[in-house]
Amino acid sequence: MDEAPYRHLLRVAAELLGARLPPVERRWAGVYSEVTEPGRLYYRAEVAPGVVVVTGPGGRGMTMSPAIAEESFT
């Protein structure tokens, strides 16, 4: 991972807050699946009996993915 953007973010945040931020102990970087079909908000498929794959809008909306998964089952 490129550390420069993280260092910049910490520096700017500290300047805005007027205090030094605590060091980052752990950081997670992941790969997010994403629906690429135009006009489609999510993808849902039962790929095997009892195994359902649901993916949402990827990095643009990872916080919405659990709600999308829940709604797709109702």
PDB file of N, CA, C and O in Angstrom:
ATOM      1  N   MET A   1       0.834  -1.176   0.000  1.00  0.00           N
ATOM      2  CA  MET A   1       0.000   0.000   0.000  1.00  0.00           C
ATOM      3  C   MET A   1       0.878   1.239   0.000  1.00  0.00           C
ATOM      4  O   MET A   1       1.973   1.249   0.563  1.00  0.00           O
ATOM      5  N   ASP A   2       0.386   2.254  -0.627  1.00  0.00           N
ATOM      6  CA  ASP A   2       1.090   3.527  -0.668  1.00  0.00           C
ATOM      7  C   ASP A   2       0.750   4.302   0.606  1.00  0.00           C
ATOM      8  O   ASP A   2      -0.409   4.656   0.824  1.00  0.00           O
ATOM      9  N   GLU A   3       1.726   4.560   1.426  1.00  0.00           N
ATOM     10  CA  GLU A   3       1.508   5.232   2.714  1.00  0.00           C
ATOM     11  C   GLU A   3       1.321   6.744   2.594  1.00  0.00           C
ATOM     12  O   GLU A   3       0.789   7.371   3.510  1.00  0.00           O
ATOM     13  N   ALA A   4       1.749   7.337   1.480  1.00  0.00           N
ATOM     14  CA  ALA A   4       1.697   8.795   1.349  1.00  0.00           C
ATOM     15  C   ALA A   4       0.290   9.366   1.553  1.00  0.00           C
ATOM     16  O   ALA A   4       0.150  10.352   2.278  1.00  0.00           O
ATOM     17  N   PRO A   5      -0.763   8.791   0.947  1.00  0.00           N
ATOM     18  CA  PRO A   5      -2.101   9.352   1.178  1.00  0.00           C
ATOM     19  C   PRO A   5      -2.532   9.271   2.645  1.00  0.00           C
ATOM     20  O   PRO A   5      -3.204  10.173   3.145  1.00  0.00           O
ATOM     21  N   TYR A   6      -2.154   8.210   3.323  1.00  0.00           N
ATOM     22  CA  TYR A   6      -2.514   8.061   4.737  1.00  0.00           C
ATOM     23  C   TYR A   6      -1.781   9.086   5.603  1.00  0.00           C
ATOM     24  O   TYR A   6      -2.369   9.664   6.517  1.00  0.00           O
ATOM     25  N   ARG A   7      -0.506   9.309   5.314  1.00  0.00           N
ATOM     26  CA  ARG A   7       0.250  10.324   6.057  1.00  0.00           C
ATOM     27  C   ARG A   7      -0.350  11.708   5.833  1.00  0.00           C
ATOM     28  O   ARG A   7      -0.468  12.498   6.769  1.00  0.00           O
ATOM     29  N   HIS A   8      -0.728  11.996   4.593  1.00  0.00           N
ATOM     30  CA  HIS A   8      -1.353  13.282   4.272  1.00  0.00           C
ATOM     31  C   HIS A   8      -2.669  13.439   5.039  1.00  0.00           C
ATOM     32  O   HIS A   8      -2.915  14.488   5.634  1.00  0.00           O
ATOM     33  N   LEU A   9      -3.499  12.423   5.029  1.00  0.00           N
ATOM     34  CA  LEU A   9      -4.775  12.472   5.735  1.00  0.00           C
ATOM     35  C   LEU A   9      -4.576  12.709   7.224  1.00  0.00           C
ATOM     36  O   LEU A   9      -5.279  13.527   7.819  1.00  0.00           O
ATOM     37  N   LEU A  10      -3.640  12.014   7.827  1.00  0.00           N
ATOM     38  CA  LEU A  10      -3.371  12.206   9.257  1.00  0.00           C
ATOM     39  C   LEU A  10      -2.867  13.621   9.545  1.00  0.00           C
ATOM     40  O   LEU A  10      -3.265  14.231  10.538  1.00  0.00           O
ATOM     41  N   ARG A  11      -2.002  14.140   8.689  1.00  0.00           N
ATOM     42  CA  ARG A  11      -1.475  15.496   8.876  1.00  0.00           C
ATOM     43  C   ARG A  11      -2.592  16.539   8.770  1.00  0.00           C
ATOM     44  O   ARG A  11      -2.684  17.435   9.609  1.00  0.00           O
ATOM     45  N   VAL A  12      -3.430  16.426   7.754  1.00  0.00           N
ATOM     46  CA  VAL A  12      -4.520  17.386   7.561  1.00  0.00           C
ATOM     47  C   VAL A  12      -5.525  17.290   8.705  1.00  0.00           C
ATOM     48  O   VAL A  12      -5.981  18.314   9.213  1.00  0.00           O
ATOM     49  N   ALA A  13      -5.875  16.075   9.115  1.00  0.00           N
ATOM     50  CA  ALA A  13      -6.818  15.897  10.222  1.00  0.00           C
ATOM     51  C   ALA A  13      -6.261  16.504  11.510  1.00  0.00           C
ATOM     52  O   ALA A  13      -6.991  17.151  12.260  1.00  0.00           O
ATOM     53  N   ALA A  14      -4.982  16.295  11.761  1.00  0.00           N
ATOM     54  CA  ALA A  14      -4.365  16.853  12.963  1.00  0.00           C
ATOM     55  C   ALA A  14      -4.373  18.381  12.916  1.00  0.00           C
ATOM     56  O   ALA A  14      -4.608  19.032  13.934  1.00  0.00           O
ATOM     57  N   GLU A  15      -4.119  18.949  11.749  1.00  0.00           N
ATOM     58  CA  GLU A  15      -4.161  20.410  11.600  1.00  0.00           C
ATOM     59  C   GLU A  15      -5.569  20.944  11.849  1.00  0.00           C
ATOM     60  O   GLU A  15      -5.742  21.956  12.529  1.00  0.00           O
ATOM     61  N   LEU A  16      -6.563  20.271  11.305  1.00  0.00           N
ATOM     62  CA  LEU A  16      -7.947  20.706  11.494  1.00  0.00           C
ATOM     63  C   LEU A  16      -8.401  20.599  12.947  1.00  0.00           C
ATOM     64  O   LEU A  16      -9.120  21.459  13.456  1.00  0.00           O
ATOM     65  N   LEU A  17      -7.967  19.528  13.601  1.00  0.00           N
ATOM     66  CA  LEU A  17      -8.377  19.294  14.990  1.00  0.00           C
ATOM     67  C   LEU A  17      -7.514  20.043  15.994  1.00  0.00           C
ATOM     68  O   LEU A  17      -7.911  20.233  17.143  1.00  0.00           O
ATOM     69  N   GLY A  18      -6.341  20.463  15.563  1.00  0.00           N
ATOM     70  CA  GLY A  18      -5.436  21.152  16.463  1.00  0.00           C
ATOM     71  C   GLY A  18      -4.766  20.233  17.465  1.00  0.00           C
ATOM     72  O   GLY A  18      -4.312  20.679  18.519  1.00  0.00           O
ATOM     73  N   ALA A  19      -4.704  18.956  17.142  1.00  0.00           N
ATOM     74  CA  ALA A  19      -4.070  17.977  18.031  1.00  0.00           C
ATOM     75  C   ALA A  19      -3.545  16.818  17.193  1.00  0.00           C
ATOM     76  O   ALA A  19      -4.077  16.499  16.130  1.00  0.00           O
ATOM     77  N   ARG A  20      -2.508  16.212  17.696  1.00  0.00           N
ATOM     78  CA  ARG A  20      -1.938  15.061  17.007  1.00  0.00           C
ATOM     79  C   ARG A  20      -2.858  13.860  17.195  1.00  0.00           C
ATOM     80  O   ARG A  20      -3.367  13.633  18.292  1.00  0.00           O
ATOM     81  N   LEU A  21      -3.069  13.101  16.141  1.00  0.00           N
ATOM     82  CA  LEU A  21      -3.911  11.915  16.228  1.00  0.00           C
ATOM     83  C   LEU A  21      -3.100  10.730  16.732  1.00  0.00           C
ATOM     84  O   LEU A  21      -1.886  10.685  16.531  1.00  0.00           O
ATOM     85  N   PRO A  22      -3.744   9.777  17.379  1.00  0.00           N
ATOM     86  CA  PRO A  22      -3.017   8.581  17.822  1.00  0.00           C
ATOM     87  C   PRO A  22      -2.548   7.779  16.610  1.00  0.00           C
ATOM     88  O   PRO A  22      -3.146   7.867  15.537  1.00  0.00           O
ATOM     89  N   PRO A  23      -1.502   7.013  16.773  1.00  0.00           N
ATOM     90  CA  PRO A  23      -1.005   6.234  15.634  1.00  0.00           C
ATOM     91  C   PRO A  23      -2.020   5.171  15.209  1.00  0.00           C
ATOM     92  O   PRO A  23      -2.798   4.678  16.026  1.00  0.00           O
ATOM     93  N   VAL A  24      -2.001   4.835  13.946  1.00  0.00           N
ATOM     94  CA  VAL A  24      -2.860   3.777  13.429  1.00  0.00           C
ATOM     95  C   VAL A  24      -2.229   2.450  13.830  1.00  0.00           C
ATOM     96  O   VAL A  24      -1.083   2.169  13.482  1.00  0.00           O
ATOM     97  N   GLU A  25      -2.977   1.642  14.558  1.00  0.00           N
ATOM     98  CA  GLU A  25      -2.467   0.343  15.012  1.00  0.00           C
ATOM     99  C   GLU A  25      -2.662  -0.734  13.959  1.00  0.00           C
ATOM    100  O   GLU A  25      -1.782  -1.564  13.732  1.00  0.00           O
ATOM    101  N   ARG A  26      -3.829  -0.713  13.315  1.00  0.00           N
ATOM    102  CA  ARG A  26      -4.152  -1.706  12.299  1.00  0.00           C
ATOM    103  C   ARG A  26      -4.914  -1.032  11.174  1.00  0.00           C
ATOM    104  O   ARG A  26      -5.741  -0.150  11.405  1.00  0.00           O
ATOM    105  N   ARG A  27      -4.629  -1.450   9.980  1.00  0.00           N
ATOM    106  CA  ARG A  27      -5.367  -0.953   8.828  1.00  0.00           C
ATOM    107  C   ARG A  27      -5.695  -2.148   7.957  1.00  0.00           C
ATOM    108  O   ARG A  27      -4.884  -3.063   7.812  1.00  0.00           O
ATOM    109  N   TRP A  28      -6.875  -2.139   7.382  1.00  0.00           N
ATOM    110  CA  TRP A  28      -7.281  -3.233   6.525  1.00  0.00           C
ATOM    111  C   TRP A  28      -7.576  -2.686   5.143  1.00  0.00           C
ATOM    112  O   TRP A  28      -8.295  -1.698   4.995  1.00  0.00           O
ATOM    113  N   ALA A  29      -7.026  -3.324   4.148  1.00  0.00           N
ATOM    114  CA  ALA A  29      -7.325  -2.963   2.767  1.00  0.00           C
ATOM    115  C   ALA A  29      -7.889  -4.203   2.104  1.00  0.00           C
ATOM    116  O   ALA A  29      -7.316  -5.287   2.205  1.00  0.00           O
ATOM    117  N   GLY A  30      -8.987  -4.045   1.443  1.00  0.00           N
ATOM    118  CA  GLY A  30      -9.629  -5.214   0.861  1.00  0.00           C
ATOM    119  C   GLY A  30      -9.965  -5.023  -0.601  1.00  0.00           C
ATOM    120  O   GLY A  30      -9.781  -3.952  -1.180  1.00  0.00           O
ATOM    121  N   VAL A  31     -10.454  -6.084  -1.163  1.00  0.00           N
ATOM    122  CA  VAL A  31     -10.939  -6.075  -2.531  1.00  0.00           C
ATOM    123  C   VAL A  31     -12.444  -6.228  -2.438  1.00  0.00           C
ATOM    124  O   VAL A  31     -12.937  -7.163  -1.807  1.00  0.00           O
ATOM    125  N   TYR A  32     -13.171  -5.324  -3.058  1.00  0.00           N
ATOM    126  CA  TYR A  32     -14.619  -5.320  -2.957  1.00  0.00           C
ATOM    127  C   TYR A  32     -15.232  -5.705  -4.289  1.00  0.00           C
ATOM    128  O   TYR A  32     -14.907  -5.132  -5.330  1.00  0.00           O
ATOM    129  N   SER A  33     -16.113  -6.673  -4.242  1.00  0.00           N
ATOM    130  CA  SER A  33     -16.838  -7.017  -5.466  1.00  0.00           C
ATOM    131  C   SER A  33     -17.809  -5.887  -5.774  1.00  0.00           C
ATOM    132  O   SER A  33     -18.204  -5.132  -4.886  1.00  0.00           O
ATOM    133  N   GLU A  34     -18.182  -5.782  -7.026  1.00  0.00           N
ATOM    134  CA  GLU A  34     -19.016  -4.658  -7.419  1.00  0.00           C
ATOM    135  C   GLU A  34     -19.889  -5.040  -8.603  1.00  0.00           C
ATOM    136  O   GLU A  34     -19.437  -5.721  -9.524  1.00  0.00           O
ATOM    137  N   VAL A  35     -21.131  -4.603  -8.577  1.00  0.00           N
ATOM    138  CA  VAL A  35     -22.025  -4.789  -9.710  1.00  0.00           C
ATOM    139  C   VAL A  35     -21.588  -3.820 -10.805  1.00  0.00           C
ATOM    140  O   VAL A  35     -21.425  -2.626 -10.554  1.00  0.00           O
ATOM    141  N   THR A  36     -21.401  -4.331 -12.005  1.00  0.00           N
ATOM    142  CA  THR A  36     -20.951  -3.474 -13.105  1.00  0.00           C
ATOM    143  C   THR A  36     -22.014  -3.303 -14.186  1.00  0.00           C
ATOM    144  O   THR A  36     -21.829  -2.520 -15.118  1.00  0.00           O
ATOM    145  N   GLU A  37     -23.113  -4.020 -14.072  1.00  0.00           N
ATOM    146  CA  GLU A  37     -24.185  -3.910 -15.067  1.00  0.00           C
ATOM    147  C   GLU A  37     -24.926  -2.584 -14.872  1.00  0.00           C
ATOM    148  O   GLU A  37     -25.432  -2.325 -13.780  1.00  0.00           O
ATOM    149  N   PRO A  38     -25.001  -1.743 -15.906  1.00  0.00           N
ATOM    150  CA  PRO A  38     -25.668  -0.441 -15.769  1.00  0.00           C
ATOM    151  C   PRO A  38     -27.112  -0.573 -15.253  1.00  0.00           C
ATOM    152  O   PRO A  38     -27.872  -1.436 -15.690  1.00  0.00           O
ATOM    153  N   GLY A  39     -27.454   0.306 -14.318  1.00  0.00           N
ATOM    154  CA  GLY A  39     -28.809   0.340 -13.788  1.00  0.00           C
ATOM    155  C   GLY A  39     -29.111  -0.699 -12.726  1.00  0.00           C
ATOM    156  O   GLY A  39     -30.213  -0.712 -12.177  1.00  0.00           O
ATOM    157  N   ARG A  40     -28.169  -1.559 -12.428  1.00  0.00           N
ATOM    158  CA  ARG A  40     -28.401  -2.617 -11.445  1.00  0.00           C
ATOM    159  C   ARG A  40     -27.743  -2.230 -10.123  1.00  0.00           C
ATOM    160  O   ARG A  40     -26.557  -1.904 -10.087  1.00  0.00           O
ATOM    161  N   LEU A  41     -28.511  -2.268  -9.041  1.00  0.00           N
ATOM    162  CA  LEU A  41     -27.991  -1.892  -7.728  1.00  0.00           C
ATOM    163  C   LEU A  41     -27.287  -3.047  -7.033  1.00  0.00           C
ATOM    164  O   LEU A  41     -26.290  -2.838  -6.341  1.00  0.00           O
ATOM    165  N   TYR A  42     -27.791  -4.256  -7.209  1.00  0.00           N
ATOM    166  CA  TYR A  42     -27.157  -5.407  -6.567  1.00  0.00           C
ATOM    167  C   TYR A  42     -27.304  -6.642  -7.437  1.00  0.00           C
ATOM    168  O   TYR A  42     -28.091  -6.671  -8.383  1.00  0.00           O
ATOM    169  N   TYR A  43     -26.527  -7.659  -7.096  1.00  0.00           N
ATOM    170  CA  TYR A  43     -26.585  -8.947  -7.765  1.00  0.00           C
ATOM    171  C   TYR A  43     -26.896  -9.987  -6.703  1.00  0.00           C
ATOM    172  O   TYR A  43     -26.282  -9.987  -5.636  1.00  0.00           O
ATOM    173  N   ARG A  44     -27.840 -10.872  -6.983  1.00  0.00           N
ATOM    174  CA  ARG A  44     -28.198 -11.945  -6.055  1.00  0.00           C
ATOM    175  C   ARG A  44     -28.414 -13.198  -6.874  1.00  0.00           C
ATOM    176  O   ARG A  44     -29.142 -13.181  -7.866  1.00  0.00           O
ATOM    177  N   ALA A  45     -27.776 -14.299  -6.456  1.00  0.00           N
ATOM    178  CA  ALA A  45     -27.944 -15.579  -7.142  1.00  0.00           C
ATOM    179  C   ALA A  45     -27.754 -16.707  -6.141  1.00  0.00           C
ATOM    180  O   ALA A  45     -26.874 -16.654  -5.282  1.00  0.00           O
ATOM    181  N   GLU A  46     -28.594 -17.729  -6.265  1.00  0.00           N
ATOM    182  CA  GLU A  46     -28.399 -18.942  -5.457  1.00  0.00           C
ATOM    183  C   GLU A  46     -27.500 -19.841  -6.293  1.00  0.00           C
ATOM    184  O   GLU A  46     -27.941 -20.438  -7.275  1.00  0.00           O
ATOM    185  N   VAL A  47     -26.237 -19.932  -5.893  1.00  0.00           N
ATOM    186  CA  VAL A  47     -25.236 -20.636  -6.693  1.00  0.00           C
ATOM    187  C   VAL A  47     -25.192 -22.123  -6.386  1.00  0.00           C
ATOM    188  O   VAL A  47     -24.644 -22.905  -7.163  1.00  0.00           O
ATOM    189  N   ALA A  48     -25.763 -22.513  -5.266  1.00  0.00           N
ATOM    190  CA  ALA A  48     -25.905 -23.912  -4.867  1.00  0.00           C
ATOM    191  C   ALA A  48     -27.042 -23.942  -3.848  1.00  0.00           C
ATOM    192  O   ALA A  48     -27.386 -22.901  -3.289  1.00  0.00           O
ATOM    193  N   PRO A  49     -27.626 -25.095  -3.596  1.00  0.00           N
ATOM    194  CA  PRO A  49     -28.717 -25.144  -2.623  1.00  0.00           C
ATOM    195  C   PRO A  49     -28.290 -24.545  -1.274  1.00  0.00           C
ATOM    196  O   PRO A  49     -27.359 -25.031  -0.632  1.00  0.00           O
ATOM    197  N   GLY A  50     -28.981 -23.495  -0.865  1.00  0.00           N
ATOM    198  CA  GLY A  50     -28.685 -22.858   0.419  1.00  0.00           C
ATOM    199  C   GLY A  50     -27.503 -21.901   0.407  1.00  0.00           C
ATOM    200  O   GLY A  50     -27.156 -21.342   1.448  1.00  0.00           O
ATOM    201  N   VAL A  51     -26.871 -21.698  -0.758  1.00  0.00           N
ATOM    202  CA  VAL A  51     -25.729 -20.791  -0.862  1.00  0.00           C
ATOM    203  C   VAL A  51     -26.130 -19.635  -1.782  1.00  0.00           C
ATOM    204  O   VAL A  51     -26.321 -19.815  -2.985  1.00  0.00           O
ATOM    205  N   VAL A  52     -26.251 -18.452  -1.191  1.00  0.00           N
ATOM    206  CA  VAL A  52     -26.693 -17.286  -1.950  1.00  0.00           C
ATOM    207  C   VAL A  52     -25.568 -16.255  -1.981  1.00  0.00           C
ATOM    208  O   VAL A  52     -24.999 -15.915  -0.944  1.00  0.00           O
ATOM    209  N   VAL A  53     -25.256 -15.764  -3.168  1.00  0.00           N
ATOM    210  CA  VAL A  53     -24.241 -14.730  -3.350  1.00  0.00           C
ATOM    211  C   VAL A  53     -24.972 -13.407  -3.540  1.00  0.00           C
ATOM    212  O   VAL A  53     -25.864 -13.296  -4.382  1.00  0.00           O
ATOM    213  N   VAL A  54     -24.590 -12.406  -2.753  1.00  0.00           N
ATOM    214  CA  VAL A  54     -25.155 -11.067  -2.894  1.00  0.00           C
ATOM    215  C   VAL A  54     -23.997 -10.091  -2.915  1.00  0.00           C
ATOM    216  O   VAL A  54     -23.138 -10.123  -2.035  1.00  0.00           O
ATOM    217  N   THR A  55     -23.969  -9.231  -3.904  1.00  0.00           N
ATOM    218  CA  THR A  55     -22.976  -8.169  -3.921  1.00  0.00           C
ATOM    219  C   THR A  55     -23.677  -6.862  -4.243  1.00  0.00           C
ATOM    220  O   THR A  55     -24.707  -6.829  -4.915  1.00  0.00           O
ATOM    221  N   GLY A  56     -23.096  -5.806  -3.751  1.00  0.00           N
ATOM    222  CA  GLY A  56     -23.718  -4.503  -3.903  1.00  0.00           C
ATOM    223  C   GLY A  56     -22.888  -3.561  -4.746  1.00  0.00           C
ATOM    224  O   GLY A  56     -22.198  -3.980  -5.675  1.00  0.00           O
ATOM    225  N   PRO A  57     -22.960  -2.280  -4.413  1.00  0.00           N
ATOM    226  CA  PRO A  57     -22.316  -1.263  -5.237  1.00  0.00           C
ATOM    227  C   PRO A  57     -20.812  -1.112  -5.029  1.00  0.00           C
ATOM    228  O   PRO A  57     -20.244  -0.095  -5.427  1.00  0.00           O
ATOM    229  N   GLY A  58     -20.164  -2.071  -4.430  1.00  0.00           N
ATOM    230  CA  GLY A  58     -18.707  -2.024  -4.296  1.00  0.00           C
ATOM    231  C   GLY A  58     -18.232  -0.928  -3.376  1.00  0.00           C
ATOM    232  O   GLY A  58     -18.944  -0.525  -2.456  1.00  0.00           O
ATOM    233  N   GLY A  59     -17.021  -0.442  -3.626  1.00  0.00           N
ATOM    234  CA  GLY A  59     -16.407   0.565  -2.771  1.00  0.00           C
ATOM    235  C   GLY A  59     -17.224   1.830  -2.623  1.00  0.00           C
ATOM    236  O   GLY A  59     -17.086   2.544  -1.630  1.00  0.00           O
ATOM    237  N   ARG A  60     -18.079   2.119  -3.601  1.00  0.00           N
ATOM    238  CA  ARG A  60     -18.910   3.315  -3.512  1.00  0.00           C
ATOM    239  C   ARG A  60     -19.984   3.194  -2.440  1.00  0.00           C
ATOM    240  O   ARG A  60     -20.505   4.213  -1.986  1.00  0.00           O
ATOM    241  N   GLY A  61     -20.325   1.994  -2.029  1.00  0.00           N
ATOM    242  CA  GLY A  61     -21.436   1.868  -1.091  1.00  0.00           C
ATOM    243  C   GLY A  61     -21.331   0.670  -0.177  1.00  0.00           C
ATOM    244  O   GLY A  61     -22.335   0.018   0.108  1.00  0.00           O
ATOM    245  N   MET A  62     -20.133   0.371   0.287  1.00  0.00           N
ATOM    246  CA  MET A  62     -19.967  -0.803   1.143  1.00  0.00           C
ATOM    247  C   MET A  62     -20.823  -0.726   2.393  1.00  0.00           C
ATOM    248  O   MET A  62     -21.245  -1.763   2.903  1.00  0.00           O
ATOM    249  N   THR A  63     -21.092   0.455   2.898  1.00  0.00           N
ATOM    250  CA  THR A  63     -21.915   0.564   4.099  1.00  0.00           C
ATOM    251  C   THR A  63     -23.359   0.194   3.820  1.00  0.00           C
ATOM    252  O   THR A  63     -24.114  -0.094   4.749  1.00  0.00           O
ATOM    253  N   MET A  64     -23.756   0.198   2.554  1.00  0.00           N
ATOM    254  CA  MET A  64     -25.124  -0.171   2.204  1.00  0.00           C
ATOM    255  C   MET A  64     -25.269  -1.657   1.920  1.00  0.00           C
ATOM    256  O   MET A  64     -26.391  -2.164   1.916  1.00  0.00           O
ATOM    257  N   SER A  65     -24.191  -2.364   1.686  1.00  0.00           N
ATOM    258  CA  SER A  65     -24.268  -3.760   1.274  1.00  0.00           C
ATOM    259  C   SER A  65     -25.049  -4.661   2.232  1.00  0.00           C
ATOM    260  O   SER A  65     -25.833  -5.485   1.759  1.00  0.00           O
ATOM    261  N   PRO A  66     -24.877  -4.550   3.566  1.00  0.00           N
ATOM    262  CA  PRO A  66     -25.688  -5.401   4.446  1.00  0.00           C
ATOM    263  C   PRO A  66     -27.191  -5.152   4.289  1.00  0.00           C
ATOM    264  O   PRO A  66     -27.979  -6.097   4.318  1.00  0.00           O
ATOM    265  N   ALA A  67     -27.586  -3.904   4.125  1.00  0.00           N
ATOM    266  CA  ALA A  67     -29.009  -3.595   3.942  1.00  0.00           C
ATOM    267  C   ALA A  67     -29.501  -4.132   2.605  1.00  0.00           C
ATOM    268  O   ALA A  67     -30.623  -4.630   2.511  1.00  0.00           O
ATOM    269  N   ILE A  68     -28.672  -4.034   1.575  1.00  0.00           N
ATOM    270  CA  ILE A  68     -29.047  -4.573   0.268  1.00  0.00           C
ATOM    271  C   ILE A  68     -29.223  -6.077   0.367  1.00  0.00           C
ATOM    272  O   ILE A  68     -30.184  -6.623  -0.176  1.00  0.00           O
ATOM    273  N   ALA A  69     -28.311  -6.757   1.054  1.00  0.00           N
ATOM    274  CA  ALA A  69     -28.420  -8.208   1.218  1.00  0.00           C
ATOM    275  C   ALA A  69     -29.701  -8.559   1.971  1.00  0.00           C
ATOM    276  O   ALA A  69     -30.418  -9.479   1.576  1.00  0.00           O
ATOM    277  N   GLU A  70     -29.992  -7.839   3.047  1.00  0.00           N
ATOM    278  CA  GLU A  70     -31.196  -8.111   3.822  1.00  0.00           C
ATOM    279  C   GLU A  70     -32.444  -7.890   2.978  1.00  0.00           C
ATOM    280  O   GLU A  70     -33.352  -8.721   2.983  1.00  0.00           O
ATOM    281  N   GLU A  71     -32.495  -6.775   2.252  1.00  0.00           N
ATOM    282  CA  GLU A  71     -33.668  -6.468   1.430  1.00  0.00           C
ATOM    283  C   GLU A  71     -33.858  -7.483   0.309  1.00  0.00           C
ATOM    284  O   GLU A  71     -34.992  -7.761  -0.082  1.00  0.00           O
ATOM    285  N   SER A  72     -32.783  -8.033  -0.206  1.00  0.00           N
ATOM    286  CA  SER A  72     -32.903  -8.957  -1.330  1.00  0.00           C
ATOM    287  C   SER A  72     -33.486 -10.294  -0.903  1.00  0.00           C
ATOM    288  O   SER A  72     -33.867 -11.097  -1.754  1.00  0.00           O
ATOM    289  N   PHE A  73     -33.563 -10.549   0.403  1.00  0.00           N
ATOM    290  CA  PHE A  73     -34.123 -11.810   0.889  1.00  0.00           C
ATOM    291  C   PHE A  73     -35.587 -11.680   1.293  1.00  0.00           C
ATOM    292  O   PHE A  73     -36.230 -12.681   1.610  1.00  0.00           O
ATOM    293  N   THR A  74     -36.121 -10.463   1.287  1.00  0.00           N
ATOM    294  CA  THR A  74     -37.507 -10.295   1.712  1.00  0.00           C
ATOM    295  C   THR A  74     -38.456 -10.304   0.546  1.00  0.00           C
ATOM    296  O   THR A  74     -39.665 -10.173   0.734  1.00  0.00           O
TER     297      THR A  74
END
